Structures are given as C-alpha cells and as structure tokens.
Amino acid sequence: MAVPKRKVSKARRDKRRSSHWKLKVPGLVKCSKCGALRLPHRACKSCGSYNNREVIPQ
C-alpha cells in the first residue's frame, strides 16, 4: 500500500483544493415585467411578479 513519505503542507494542500471550492456565479435573467435581474424560477424582488402574474403584493 502506498504511504506518503512526507507531510503535505497546508499551503500545498489548499492550493490543490482551491479550484474545486470556487463559488459559481448564479445565472441571472431579466424580469419580463420590469427588466430587473432576478434568479430563474423565482419571483422578482422588485415588482413581485412570476410568470407574468403578480404573486407578491406590493
């Protein structure tokens, strides 16, 4: 069985892991009613509409 010859330093370990733990930018879409950017499949925060209907009264 393979055994490491030396301890891997924290800096070396973290450099290797850094590429997998990056945060992804959420895909934003324009609201069809007001044009504000919003997350897909969610109600718009600025006008309260979803699927061209008002679901959050303002």
N, C-alpha and C positions, 0 to 999 in steps of 0.2 A: 504494500500500500504506500502511496506517495505521501511523504511528510514534508512540510515546509522546512527549509534549512535555517531560515531567519524570520524574525517577526516582521510583518509588513507594517510600516509606519502609518500613522493616522493620516498624514498628508497624502501619501501614495494611495492608500485605500480610498480616501474621499475623492481624489482625482478620478479614480476609476468609476466610482459610483455616481459622479456628478451628472453624467449625461443621461442617466435613466430617471432622475428625480426632478427634472425641469418641469415647471408649470406650463401648461399649454394655454394659449390664448383662446378664449371662448369665441366660437363663431357667432358673430352678431349679424342681425338682419334689420332692415328698415321697417318700421311700422307702416302699414298701408294707409292708416288714417292720418297720423300726424308727422310721419317721417323720422321719428326719433329712433336711435339704435336700441335694439332690445334682444334678449336671448330668444332663440327659436322655440316654439311650442310653449310660450309663456305669455301672460298678459302684459301689455305695455304699461310701464310705470308712470309715464307722463299723461297719457289720455285714458288709461284703464280699459282699452279695447282688446279683444282677442277674436280672431276670425271675423273681422268686420262687424262685431257686436260689442256693445259696452257691457262689460261683465263686472267692473268695479265702478260704482257710482262716485262721481266727483263733484 
